[in-house]
Amino acid sequence: MTPRDASDDSRWSDLDRPPLNAAALRRGLVQEGGLWREVEVVQSTGSTNSDLVALAGAGKAGEGHVLVAEEQTSGRGRLDRRWTAPARSGLFFSVLLKPAEVPVARWGWLPLLTGVAVATGLSRSAGVDTALKWPNDLLVSIGGEERKAGGILAERAGDDGVVIGVGINVTLREGELPVPQAGSLALAGAVSTDRDPLLRAMLRSLEEWYGRWRDAGGDPSVSGLQETYAAGCATLGRTVRAELPGDRSITGEAVAVDGDGRLVIATEDGVQEPVGAGDVVHLRPAQG
């Protein structure tokens, strides 16, 4: 056996967490006429979203650029909340999209579209039941309890682009979870935790949904996105409290996701109030 260089020890120290195969990912995803143009895998970075926004701003990344990190040291969620996980324990990636055919007013559907695509791809490849918590969380069931296994963050990249970041906990063990409410695909009983096919499945699903939405001019109804999102959204039908800036809150039943991607809350006063993702600081069960 050829001795391994000591510098490689960290990459192979956990045999349950082998590194991604960048060359195989490119072969499987970068196709003539397809959406994905470049698949780049880095060992470690602060934030794939920040890096890809910078690459786009410097003209070094175009639509269909995928940036994947084996480890994120400064991963961010919505409202700059931190997202951390051990190296190679999850899938942390960002994509650059430029939906020129879609009015900017409809770009707010992109994180919800990504949620549908990720949930669909993981259901097919990991064999786990997933649900979406509006606006950007992916939930799995562990011991009959819903836990967050992933999140989505969308950021503008110049005037014509959006970078969407996805973080999915794949093999995190109970003792590695950052908070008790977190979960992972492995803890949810996934039939596979091989990250290469999981990533390919998510990106292929995202390509399919993005193409459908873009061909419909971003119309969430015509593309089927609004109906599909609502069907998979665990928030709907529950009594929630939306905490808003300025110490304001709205409590009521989450009854719909409207055409602008906003959550519609029916209050006890009989008023239906839509709230946008950018307006909500926290969305919690009303009794929480």
N, C-alpha and C positions, 0 to 999 in steps of 0.2 A: 504493500500500500504506500502510495506517495504521501509523505508527511504534509499536513496542511500548515500554511503560514499562520503564525500566532495571531496575526491581525484579523484572521477570519474567524477566530473563536467566537466572537460575539454574534456573528451571523448564524452560527450553527449550535449555539449553546442550548437552545430549546428545540429538540427534534420534532415537537408537536407544532412548531411554528417555522417551517422552512420559508426561505425568501421567495418572492414572486419571480416568475420567469418572464422577464421583459421581452425577450425575443419572441417567445411563444404568444404572448399577449398581442404584440404587434401583428404577427402573422394571422391571428384569429380575428382581429378587429379592424385593421387598416385594409380596406377593400376599395377597389376602383369604383367610383361613384357613390361611395358610402359617406357617412357623416364624419367618422373618426379619421383624422389625418396624421396624427402623431400620438404615440403613447410613450410617455417618459416616466421612468421609475427612478426615484432617488432614495438613498438610504435614510436620510433624516433631514428634516427642515422644520422651520418654525411653523409655517402655515402654508399649505398648498394653495389656498385661496389668495393669500397675499402675494405669493410668488407668481401665480398665473396672471393676476391683475397687473403686476409689474412687467411681466413678459409681454402682455398684450399692449401695454402702454408704450413699450419700447419697440413695438413692431416685430417682436420675435415669436409671436404666437398668433395663429389665425383660428377661425372657427374649426371646431373639431379637435383642438389640442387637449389631450388628457394628461394631467400631471398626478402621479401617484407617489405617496411617501410610505416607506416601511414604518416610519415613526414620525409623529408630529410633536414637537416640543412646546409649541405655543398655539395649538389648535384652538379655533374660536367657534362658538355657537352664536345663536341670535343674541343681539344686544351685548356682544363681546364677552359672553360667558365662556369660561375656559373648558376645553375638551382635551383630556389627556388619557393615554393608555400605553401599556408596554409595547415595545417594538414588535412588529409583525403579529400583534394580537388582533388586529382589525384591518379594515380597508378604509384608507384615508385618501380621498382623491378629489380633484376639481376638474371641471370641463369648461371650455370657453364656447359660448354660443352667440351667434349674431343673427337673430331672427328679423332680417330686414323686411320681410313680407308682412310682418305683424305690427299693428299699431303699438306704440310704446305703452299706451294705456292698458294693454293686455299682457304686458310682460310680467305683471305681478302673479300670473298663473304659473310661471316657470318653476318656483319651488314646489308648488302643489303637484305639478306635472311630474317633477322629479320624484316626489314621494310615491306617486302611483307607479312609476316605472321601477323604482327600487323595490317596492313591495312585491310587484309582479315578478321581477327577476329573481328575488330571493325565494319566493314561494315555489317557483319552478326548480331552482337549483339547490336550495337548502332543505326544501320540504318542511318549512315551518309556516305556521299561520301567523300572519302579520296584520297589524292594523295601523292606521294613521291617526295621530293626535294633531288636530289643527293647531298651528299652521305648519310645523316643520319636524315633528318627531315620528320615529318609527317604533312601534310597540310590539313586543312579543309576550307570550304567556309562559310564565314559569311557576309551576305549582299552583295554577289557577289564579295567579296574580299578574296583572299587566305591568310590564316594566319597559323602560326606554332602552332600546338597543341601538338606536341610531338617530342622527339629526342631519338637517340640511340647512345650508346657508347660501343665499344668493347675494351677489354684490355687482354693482355696475362696473363695467370696464370700458371707460371712455364713453363716447356718445352712441356707439353702435353695438356694444357687446355686454354680455352678462356672464360672470363667472359663478358657477354653482358648485359648492363644495358638499361632499357627502362623507360622513363618518359612520362606520358600522362596527360595533363590537362583535368580533367573530368568535374568538376562543378565550375570552376573559373568563377566569375562574371566580368563584364566589369571593375569595379573599382578595382579588385584585380589583373589584368593582369600586369606582370612586365614591359612590353613594349607594345606600341600600335599595333605592328605587331603580337603579340601573340593572341591565341584563345583557345577555349576549346570545348569539345564535346557538352556541354550544350548550349553554344552560337551558335553552328552550328546546333541546332535543333535536337539533339539526341533523339530517341524515348525512350531510357533508359539510366539513369546515375547510375544504381545500379552497384557498382564496382565489386561485387563478380562474376556475370555472365560475365562482361566485361573481367575480368582477366582470368577466365576459358577459354573464347573463344580465347583470344590471345595466351595463353599457349598451347591449343590444336592445334591451327593453326601452332604455332611454331614447335610443335612436328611433325606434318604432313610434313611440308616443310623440316625440318632438316633431317627426315628419308629419304625423297625422294632424297635430295641432297647427303646425306651420301651413300645411296645405289648406286648412280651413280658415286661414287668415287670423289665427289665434282665437277663433270663436270656441269657447269651452263647451257649448252645447252641441254644435255641429260636429266637433271632433270626438264627442263622447267623453271628454275629460271630466266635465262637471258631474255627470251621472256616475262615472266610475269612481271618482274621488269620494262622492257622498256615500257610495255603497261600501267603501272601505274605511270610512272615517268613524273611529270609535267615539269621537266627541259628540256627534249628533245624537239627539234623544236623551242627553244627560243634562242635569242641572249644573250649571257652571257659574263661576264668578270671574269676570274679566276685570283685572286690575289695570287701570289706565293711569297715565301721567297725572300729576297733581292730586294724588291720593283719591282719585275717583274710581268707582267700580260699578259694574253692571252685573246683576244676578238674574238668572232666568234659565229657561231651557234652550239649549242649542238646537235650533230647528232646521237650519239649512246653511248651505254655502252658496252665496249669490253669484251672479254673473261676473262680478269683479273679484271673486275669490275671497270675499269677506265672510266672516262667520255671523250669522243672523241669530240674535238672542231674543227670545220672547219673554218679556218681563211679566211680573204679576199684575202690572197695570194694563196688560193687554197691548203693550207697545212692542213692535219688533225693531230692534236696534242692530244695525250691521256694524261690526268692528273689523278694522283692517289689521293685518299682522304688524304693521309698523306702529300701530296705536296701542297695542297690548303689551304691558310689561310682564304680566303673568296670566295664565289661564289655568284655574284650579277647579276641582270639584267644589260645589257650593258649601259643603260641610267642612272643607279643609281649612 
